[in-house]
């Protein structure tokens, strides 16, 4: 006895619907991950900039201290 083609089509339709839901979930998760990555990249850039500013200030202080030492 051959399997019922209607039942096979319905089973396939059900699997396709589940896959479509999963694709939508993954697309949303991917969107959220990309947004988080963009935010982290922005935060990292800000931290690098702040680090460079702090480095410049420390180097300037060292230069001033050396100049004061030479004048003393």
Secondary structure, 3 states (H helix, E strand, C coil): CCCCHHHHHHHHHHHHHHHHHHHHHHHHHHHHHHHHHHHHHHHHHHHHHHHHHHHHHHHHHHHHHHHHHHHC
